């Protein structure tokens, strides 16, 4: 009986699509690699930080990455938070205990004052990818920058897709004047100069993650409208939709239960490409200086530093390598998803 219940909830179509996706080796392995990199970046504070993970001092256990501790707690002189990059503080702790450090002993904003020579400095044992023009560790900034780029892309893709699907579904289902005015509005709105508006608005408000996200949502929701609208226009005259309307089923229920699954097939194939476009947009804005606030871990800002410091090729090459790998993986995943939902593929 338990086996029959499990089989009852299995969807053969989705199983075929998953099998097709798995057989697309390039996309399947790209998904695994991207997932591993993203999950690791979520723990950036544990991987790269200028604070130790654990401190054992005088038989007591402390966790500086989770809670600040005054220097006097470790026998120091000041009531301010302990500076673990100060050799004096480290020596005080090691007299009565020990420290466990992250793999990279720099955060994205940590300045390495022990750099020999001028900055940006070349890769070394302390800074595996060198430092930028302010003496900050490039590898730490790449890890944090990768995380913020992907998170920005995910949130922008989800929010804009929800809005785009809702607008496209409404236009396609109801048609008439709503569809006519909606299409004219989209034609006008899509012609707005997004970059110029961002430049103008940045003179009034200091850009941050959520401010940029809100502005980008205003102009990125139109990507899926056309696809969803066309699918709803096609489906609204199907017999099962007409029958549901004749039975008095609510319009929202018809759209959600009966028509949206058909439209989501095309929408899902577009989402990896929308995600890669979102990451590229944020990087471009940061490169031009209209993105995240100054000092934020940004791949675009690292590219701009590489352009301004041609004598330090590790800056541009590091950001370029990360962006290339990230976007390549997303494109391969998108190709695999597209093939999995392609009705002309074998088994569909």
N, C-alpha and C positions, 0 to 999 in steps of 0.2 A: 504493500500500500504506500509506504514511504517513497519507494522508487517511482511509482506511478505519479505521485504528487510532484516529484522533482522533474519528471519528464513533461508534466503538464505545463510547467512554467518555462520550459526551454523553448527558445525561438529558433527554428531551423535557419531562417534567413540571416539572423545575426550571427549564428554559428558559422555559416558559410562565409559571411563577410570577414569575420575574425580569422578564419582559416586562409582566406585570400590575402589578408593583411600579413599574416605570419609567413606565407609563402613568398611575399615580397621581401627578400632577405635584406636588401639595402635599407628599406624603410623600417623594418622590424628592428634591426640592430641599431639604427639611428635613434629609434624611440628609446631603447635601453640606454644608449650612451647619453642622450640628452637628459633622460630622467635621472641618471646617476649624477651627472654634473649639476643639475638643478638642485637635487636633494643635498648634495655636498655644499652648495652655495648657501643653502638655508642655515647651515651651521657655520657661517663665515666667522662669527665671533669666537667660536671654539677653534677654528683652524688658524685664523690670523688675528692676533690681538697683542696689544702692548701690556696687557695685564695677565698675570699667571692664572691658570685654570684653578689650581689648588695651592694653598699656602698652609704649611704646618709650622706653627710657631709656639714654642713653649707648651707643647702637648695640646694645643688648640688647633682646630681646623677652620680655615677661612676660604671663601670663594669670591675672589675679587671681581670676576666677570659678572657676577650676579648681584653683588652688594658692595658699596664703597666702604672702605675702612680708613680711619685717620692714621696718620703716620705715627702718632703716639701709641697706637695699639701694638706697634712692633718696636717700641723703644725709641722712637724718634722724638723730635722736638716740636713739630708743628701739629696743630689740630686739623689742618687741611687734609684732603685725601692723599694717601700715599702715592708717590710717583715711582712706579716699579721699574722705570727706565733709569732711575738714579742709582748708580753703583753703591752709594751710601746706604740706601734703603735695602737693597738686595743683600748687602753685607750684614746689616742688622738682623735680617730674617735668617740668614744662613748660620749665624752664630748659635741660634737656638732651634733651628728647624731646617726646612727645605722648601723649594718652590717647584711646581710642575708647570712648565711653559707650553703654550700651543706650538704647533709645528713651525709657524711663522711668528716671530716675536715683534710684529708690527701690525698696527691697525691701518685702515685706509688713510687716516689723518696723522699718523705718527711721523714725526720728522726725525731722521737719523742724524744726530749731531756728530756721530763718530765717522762720517764719511771722509775719506782722505781725498783731498783735492776739491775741485769745484763740482757743482751740481748742474745738470743731471749727471750722475756718476754711472759708470759702466757696471754690468753685472758682476757680482762678487759672491763670496761665500755667505756673507750676511744678507745681501740683497740679490736673490737669484736672477731677477730680471732688471736689476739696477734700480736707480731712483729717478724721480721726475725732477723738474726744475725747482722744486721747493724741498727736495731731500726726502720725499715720501716714497715708501716702498712700492714699486710698480706691481709686483705680484699680488700684494694685499689689495691694492686698488682694483686690479683686474677681477679678483674674486668677488669683491663687494659690488663692482660695476656690473658684472655678469648677473648677479642676483637682482639688482634693482632694474636692469633692463628687461629681464624675463618677467619679473613681477608686474612691471608697468605694462608690458605687452599682454600678459594674461588678463589683467583687469580691464584694459582698454578693449581687448577682443571680446571678452564676455559682455561688458556693458553695452558696447556698440552693437554687438550681435543681437542682444535682447531687444534693443530699441529698433534695429533694422528689421528683425523678424516681425515684431508687432506692427510696425508701420506697413510693411509689405503685405502682411496677412490681411490687415484691415482694407487696404486698397484693393487687393485682389478679390476679396470675398464680397464686399459691398459694391465696388465699382462705382459707376455713375459720377456724380459731381465730386464725391470724395476722392475718387481715383484721379479725376481730371485736375482738380486743384492740387492734389498731392504731387502729381508728376510735375506740374508747373513750378511748385515750390522747390522741389528737389533740383530741377534744372537751374533755378536761380541760386539756390543755396550752394550747390556744388561748384558754382563758378566764383564763389567768394575766395579772395586771395588769403589762404590760411596763414602763410608765413608772414605776410605783411601785418595781418591782424595781431599775430603773436608779438611781433616787434613793437607795434604800437602799444599793446596792452602791457608789455614788459616795462614800459616807461612809467606806468602808474602803479603796478603791483609787482612785488618781487616774486619771480617764479618759484614754485616748489612742486613736489611730486603731485599733490592733489589738484593744484591749480592747473598744471599742464594737462593732467588727465581730464579735467572738466572741459578745457578748451578743445582738446583733441576729440573727445566724445561728440562735441557739437558738429564736427565735420567728418567723422569716420563712420557714423551709423548708416550711411547710405550704401555701403558696400554690398549688403545682402538684400536690400529692398527689391531690386529688380528681379533677382532669382526667386525670392519668396512670392512676390506679386504674380509672376508668371505662373508659378505652380498653383497658386490659389485660383487664378483666373481659369486654369485648365480643369481644376478639380470641382469647381463650384457647380458645374453642370452634370456631374456624374450622377448615376442613378441612386447610389447610396446616400449622397448628400441631399438630393431631392426628396428621397424617402424620409430622411431624418427631419427635414424641414416640414414635410407634410404631417409628420407625427407630432409636431410641436416642440421638437427638441430645441433648447436654447442655442442661439447663435454661437456664444462662447464655447459651449460644449462641442458643437459640431466642428468649430475651428480647431479646438485643442485636441479632441480625441480622434477625429476622422481625417482632417486635412493637414494638420501640422506635421505628423510623421512623414508624409510624402515630401513636404517642403524641406524637412530637416536633412534629408539625404543629400541634397545639393548643398545645403548650408554647411554641413559638417566637412564636406570636401574642401570648402573654401577657408575654413578657420585656421589651419596651419599657415596658410599664405597670408591671412590677415595678421596673424601673430608676428610673422617675420617682418611684415610691413610696419607694424607698430614699433618693433625694436629699431628698425632702420630710421623711422621718423624721430624717435627720441635721440638716437645717436646723431642725426643730422642737426637737430636743434642744439644739442650740447656742443657740437663742433663749431657752430656759428655763434655760440655764446648766448643763446636765448632759451636754454633748457633749464636744467636743475641749478640750484644755487651754487655759487662759487665754493669750491672745496669738496663738493659731493663726489663720491666715487662714480665716475662716468667714463664710459668707453669713448664717447665723442670728445670729451675734454682731453683725454689721453691722445687721441688722434690729432687734436689741435696742437698739443704740446710737441708731438712728433713733427708736425709741419713747421713749427716755430724753432725747433732745435734739430736741424738736419744732421748736425754732428753727433747726435745721439739716436741712432737708428733703432735701438731697442724699444724706444717709446712707441713709435708708429707701428713697428712690426708686432709688438705684443698685442696692441689693440686690434690690429688688422687680423692677426691669427685667431683671436678669440671671436671676433665678429664673423669671420669666414667660416669657422667651425660651427658656430651657433646657427647661422643662416643656412648653411649647407645641410645640417641635420634637420632643420625645420622643413626645408624644401623636400628632402627625401621622405620625411614622414608624411608630408602633404601628398606626394605622389602615391605613396602606399595607400593612404586613406581614399584617395580618388579612385584608384584601381579596385579597392575593396567595395566601393559603392557603385561601381560602373555596372549597369545592368547587362552590358554586352560581354562581360567577363564570363568565363565558363562557370556554370553552376547557378547563374542568376537567370 
